[in-house]
Amino acid sequence: MIKRTAFLTILLLGLATLAHAQRPDFNGTWRLDDRASSVLSGDGLEGLGNPAPPMLYITHRSNNQMTLSSRLLGAEPRVYLIGGDSWVPAPRPSTAKFLMSSRYRRLSVVSEANGEVEGELVRVQEVLTMDPSGDSITLVVTTTRSWGPETNRLVYNRVGGRAPSRR
């Protein structure tokens, strides 16, 4: 009985470690790949100064807090709490904020929010996915309004070497 309990404990710890190890590490500086990206609407990463900022700077901490910034004049960083909720700018023309829920899904972080913009219900979904090589990320931002969804697909390539260990 003791051997079986010890075996199950080791197995569960191994599975937990494996699950944690499979989470992507988005830390780094990322440059937009214009040719691989598709920007169809003005909606995108509100607050970062552009629906498709030319550069993204991501800090992804081990406490599941992730910060995206563009360093464009007037831009504000977007902070996500993965496994929780965080406030992000609502789509234009609103100056309000949406409460966005974020979670891990394999090599992705999926973030979703619903809210009102000028009396209209708006849904935003952002899916940030790491390429298995760790050399590129793809951010798909879908904004759904009364007339239907609009999607931007932004591909970024890592600038410099591999990401350092999470802090």
C-alpha positions in Angstrom: 0.0 0.0 0.0 2.8 2.4 0.9 4.6 1.6 -2.4 1.4 2.3 -4.4 0.8 5.6 -2.6 4.4 6.7 -3.2 4.1 5.7 -6.9 0.9 7.7 -7.3 2.5 10.7 -5.6 5.5 10.6 -7.9 3.3 10.2 -10.9 1.2 13.2 -10.0 4.2 15.3 -9.3 5.7 14.3 -12.6 2.4 15.2 -14.5 2.2 18.5 -12.7 5.8 19.3 -13.6 5.2 18.3 -17.2 2.1 20.5 -17.4 4.0 23.5 -16.1 6.9 22.9 -18.4 4.6 23.0 -21.4 3.5 26.5 -20.7 5.0 29.0 -23.2 7.4 31.6 -22.1 6.6 34.8 -24.0 9.4 36.9 -22.4 11.3 38.9 -25.0 11.3 41.5 -27.7 9.2 40.8 -30.8 9.2 42.4 -34.3 6.0 42.4 -36.4 6.3 40.3 -39.6 4.2 42.5 -42.0 4.2 39.9 -44.7 2.8 37.1 -42.5 0.3 39.4 -40.7 -3.2 40.3 -41.7 -4.6 43.6 -40.4 -8.2 43.9 -41.5 -9.6 46.3 -38.9 -8.6 49.2 -36.7 -9.5 47.1 -33.7 -6.6 45.4 -32.1 -4.4 45.9 -29.1 -6.1 49.0 -27.9 -3.9 51.3 -25.7 -0.7 50.1 -27.3 -0.9 52.9 -29.9 -1.7 50.9 -33.0 -3.8 47.8 -33.9 -0.5 46.2 -35.0 2.5 47.7 -33.1 5.7 47.3 -35.0 7.5 46.0 -31.8 6.1 44.2 -28.8 8.0 43.9 -25.5 6.6 41.1 -23.3 7.4 40.4 -19.7 5.9 37.0 -18.6 6.5 36.3 -15.0 6.2 33.0 -13.2 3.3 34.4 -11.1 1.3 34.3 -14.4 1.3 38.1 -14.9 2.1 39.1 -18.5 2.7 42.6 -19.6 2.7 43.7 -23.3 4.1 47.1 -24.2 4.9 48.8 -27.5 6.9 51.9 -26.3 5.0 54.0 -28.8 4.3 57.6 -27.8 1.1 57.8 -25.7 0.8 54.0 -25.5 0.0 52.3 -22.2 1.1 48.7 -21.3 -1.5 46.0 -21.2 -1.3 43.7 -18.2 -2.9 40.3 -18.1 -3.3 38.0 -15.1 -3.4 34.5 -16.6 -5.8 32.4 -14.7 -7.6 35.5 -13.6 -9.1 38.8 -14.7 -7.5 42.2 -15.6 -8.7 45.5 -17.0 -7.8 46.4 -20.5 -8.8 49.3 -22.8 -12.1 48.7 -24.6 -12.2 48.9 -28.4 -12.5 52.4 -30.0 -14.2 54.8 -29.8 -14.8 54.0 -26.1 -12.4 55.2 -23.4 -13.8 52.6 -21.0 -12.1 49.4 -19.9 -13.2 45.8 -20.3 -12.6 43.1 -17.6 -10.6 40.4 -19.5 -10.3 36.8 -18.4 -7.1 35.0 -19.5 -6.1 31.3 -19.3 -3.5 29.0 -20.7 -4.4 26.5 -23.5 -1.4 24.5 -24.5 1.1 26.9 -26.1 -1.4 29.7 -26.0 -2.9 32.3 -23.7 -6.6 32.9 -24.5 -8.1 36.2 -23.3 -11.8 37.1 -23.6 -13.9 40.1 -22.6 -17.4 41.4 -23.2 -18.7 44.9 -22.7 -20.6 47.8 -24.1 -19.2 50.4 -26.5 -21.6 53.3 -27.2 -24.6 51.1 -26.4 -23.5 48.2 -28.4 -22.4 44.8 -27.0 -18.9 44.0 -28.1 -16.9 40.8 -27.6 -13.1 40.6 -27.8 -11.0 37.5 -28.0 -7.2 37.5 -28.1 -5.3 34.3 -28.6 -1.5 34.6 -28.2 0.3 31.4 -29.4 3.9 30.5 -29.2 5.5 28.6 -32.1 6.9 25.3 -30.8 10.4 26.6 -31.7 9.9 29.7 -29.5 11.1 31.9 -32.4 7.7 33.5 -33.3 4.3 34.3 -31.8 1.0 34.8 -33.4 -1.7 37.0 -31.9 -5.2 36.6 -33.3 -7.5 39.5 -32.1 -11.2 39.0 -33.0 -13.6 41.8 -32.2 -17.3 40.9 -32.6 -19.8 43.8 -33.0 -23.4 43.8 -34.2 -22.3 43.5 -37.8 -20.1 40.5 -37.2 -16.5 39.6 -36.3 -13.4 41.3 -37.5 -10.1 39.6 -37.0 -6.5 40.7 -37.1 -3.7 38.1 -37.3 -0.4 39.5 -36.1 2.8 37.5 -36.4 5.9 38.6 -34.5 9.4 37.2 -34.7 11.7 37.1 -31.7 14.5 39.7 -31.7 17.8 38.3 -30.4 18.2 35.0 -28.7 16.0 32.7 -26.6 14.0 34.0 -23.7 15.7 34.1 -20.3 14.2 32.1 -17.4 11.1 33.5 -15.9 11.5 35.8 -12.9 
